[in-house]
Amino acid sequence: MATPLHVVVATRNAGKLREFAELLGNGELTLSDLSAYPEAPDVEETGSTYRDNALLKARAAARHTGLPALADDSGIEVDALHGAPGVRSARFAEDCDSGSGDAANVACMLAKLRGLPAERRTARFRCVLALVTPDRRELVVDGVCEGAITEEPRGDNGFGYDPIVRPIDREATFAELAPEVKQSISHRAAACRKLRDKLPAFLAAAT
């Protein structure tokens, strides 16, 4: 059996590392995070796309650690808002001058969609993953989960926009789903499946 590839995830968030370990745990990868590299710089997400931001973070981590690095960027895209907030999902509340953080972002979203009928509340979560090696080879994949914005928050699980987004084929919001169900259908899970599928050819190309 081939030796697993050790990859550093460009995060110091133990929860994110654990989630990636669960989603990518197929024996081909072992994962750690940047907690062992306290001097690693924080990377500002200045890109105009998820791909740009994921690559910025993965390239910086690979350059600093000398290891293959994995990074992600994700957001929500609302059709009635012409795809916004997208890469600005974490800062969306600025559009409403309503502070910052998850609750403010959710309130801003509901305010902008107030009065819209269900058929016009379509949206999707999107995640882009970038895997970058120290020799500058790059693998980029994305994952999407189609959904719709509810009229009010529901559920206590999850974070971000989870309380107001339901998967397109379910009545429950992401915040009402059991964690294992959410993880199986999420945009991040979809991206990780693509990464797993493409990884053997990516690794073979390095030999």
N, C-alpha and C positions, 0 to 999 in steps of 0.2 A: 504493500500500500504506500502511495506517495506521501511524503511528509506534508502535513497541512501548511498552507501559507499563513504566516502571521501578519495580521493587518492591524494597524492602529486606527481607531475611529476618532475622527476629529471632533471630540467632545470631552467635557469633564463631567458630564451628566451620567451618573451611574445607572439611572433608569433607562436612558437611551441605549447605553451599552448593553444592558441586559436584554432589551427588546431586540436589538440587532443580533445578539447571540442566539436568541430563540428563533428568529426568522431565518438566520443563515447557518444554523447548526446542522450541517450536512457532512462534516468530517473534512471538508476541503479548506476550511478557514479556522484559525483561532484568532480571537479578538481581544484587544486591550484598548484603553482610552488614553487621553493625554494627562491623566493624573500623575503618571510617572515622569512627566516632562513639565514641571512647574514654570520653567522659563519659556515654554512655547508661547508665541504671541497670540493674542486674540485677533481674529481676522474680521474686519468690518465687511459686511455684506453689501458691497457697492455695485454689484452686478445688476443688469436690467432684466435678467431671466433667472429662473431656478438653476439652470445649467451653469450659468456664469458663477453664481454664488457657491454652488456645490464644488465646482472646480477650484475656485479661489481657496476654499477651506482645505480641500484635499491636497492641493499642490503645496500649500504652506506646511501642512502636517508632514507630508512625505519629505519635503526639503529639510525640515527641522529634525525629524527623527531618523531619517535614513531608512525608513520602512515603508512598505506600501500603505497607503492611507485611504480611508473611506469617509466620505462626507455626504450629507444630504441637505437639500433645501426643499421646502414644501409650502403649500398655501391653499387657499380656497378661491375658486373662480366662479363668479355669479353671472349668469347670462344676462339678467336684467341690468347689471352694472357693466356690461360690455367686457366681462372677464375680470373685473376688479373684485377684490383687492390684489389678488395674485401675489407677487413677491413682496407686497406691502401688507400682507395679512396680519403680521404681528404689530403693525403700526397703524392699522386702519382707523382706530379711534381718533387719530389726529384730524381726519376728515370731518369729524363732528365736534371737534374741540371738547371732547368728553373725557380727557385724561388718558390713561394708558392701562394696559393689562387686558386679561381675558374678558372680564366682565364689561369693560368699556368697549372693547371690540364687538362683543355680542350686541350690546345696546345700540351701537352705531349701525350695525348691519340691520337690525330689526327696524330701526327708525327709517333707514333708507328704503326698505322694502314694505313699509306700512301700507296696507290697503291693496297690495298686489294679490291677484288671485293665485291659487295653487299652481295652475299651469304655467305661470310666469316666474315661479320661484325656483327654477332648476339651477343646479350648481354642481360643482365637483371638487373633490380634494385631489391635488396632484403632488406627487413626490418625485424628485430627481435625485438619483444616487450617482456619485462619481468615485471611481476607484483609480488612484494614481500611484504609479510605482516610482521609486527613486530615479530610475532611468527614463522617466517622463512618458511612459506608456500610459494611456488613459482608456478607461471603459466607463461609458455613461449610459444609464438606463432610466426609464421613468415608469411610474405607475399611477393609475387613475382609479378613483372610485366615484361613480356618478351618484348624485343625490339631489335633495331639495331642501330648501330652507323652511323651517316651521315658523309658525306665527308667535311662538313663545318658547322659552327654554324648558327642556324636560330632561330629567335624569341627573344623577350625581356622579357618574363615572366619567373618566376621560378628562379632557382639558381643552383649552382653546375654544373652537367653534362647535365642539362635539354636542353641546346641549341643544343646538338649533339646526343641526344637519341630520337628516335621516337618509340612509342608503335608499336608492331609487326603488328597490324591490321590497322594502320593509316599512312598517309603520313606526317602529321604535327609532329614536335618535341614537347616534353613536354613544351618547352619555347614558342611555338606557340599556345598551347591549352589555352582555357579559364580556369581560376582557378578552377571553379566548375567541369569542365570536368576532368582536371588533378586529382583533389581530389577524384573523383569517381572511377578512374581506377588505382591509384597509388599503389605501393608496401605497403606504410603505410596504405592506406585505406583497402587493402586486409588483412593486419595483424590486423587492428582494428576490422574488421568484424569477424575474428576468435576469437578475445578476447571477443567480445560481445557474441558470441555463447557459449563460454566455461564458461563465468562468472557465470551464475546461479548455475551450478554444483559446481564451485569453492567456491562460497559463502555458498552454502548449506553444504558443507563438513566441514565448520568451526563451525557449530552449533551442 
